[in-house]
């Protein structure tokens, strides 16, 4: 069991668990070689030894952290029109009960993959 699986096993709210698991599943689909680990002491998927994505439930929202302000900036325009979803410098914040479109999460992760792979 890796850091992500361990973290998900502690999430008691079913809706939060479903959202978090969905984000990690999208990442695993896009980066099947990604391994579980940590980044900035958060559970994360890592690709080629670099943190790819972390998604955690905070007191007020679900935070999606691509470990790259450039990745967040790349999708910030798309975030603007989604109720309950906002971009900060280094994260996408999702209000409880809100669900970001899969395309947004995919674009965020694909951008981060391209950074890690040096494209």
ZICOR-V364060 format. One record per pair of residues at least 4 apart in sequence whose ideal C-beta (glycine too) atoms are under 6 Angstrom apart, sorted by sequence separation. I is the first residue (numbers start at 1). GAP is how many residues later the second one is. If there is no record, write none. Layout:
BEGIN
((I GAP) (I GAP))
END
This chain:
BEGIN
((1 4) (17 4) (75 4) (94 4) (100 4) (102 4) (106 4) (1 5) (11 5) (39 5) (46 5) (47 5) (57 5) (58 5) (66 5) (87 5) (100 5) (114 5) (11 6) (38 6) (46 6) (79 6) (94 6) (37 7) (44 7) (45 7) (56 7) (86 7) (45 8) (79 8) (37 9) (55 9) (85 9) (44 10) (34 11) (35 11) (54 11) (76 11) (84 11) (39 12) (42 12) (34 13) (53 13) (85 13) (42 14) (84 14) (39 15) (72 15) (85 15) (31 16) (51 16) (27 18) (34 18) (72 18) (4 20) (69 20) (69 21) (27 26) (65 26) (78 26) (39 28) (63 28) (64 28) (75 29) (63 30) (4 32) (23 32) (61 32) (62 32) (75 32) (3 33) (61 33) (75 33) (2 34) (3 34) (61 34) (3 35) (20 35) (7 36) (71 37) (74 37) (4 39) (3 40) (71 40) (16 41) (71 41) (66 42) (19 43) (68 44) (66 46) (68 47) (53 56) (52 60) (50 66) (48 68) (47 69) (26 79) (30 79) (26 80) (23 82) (27 82) (31 82))
END
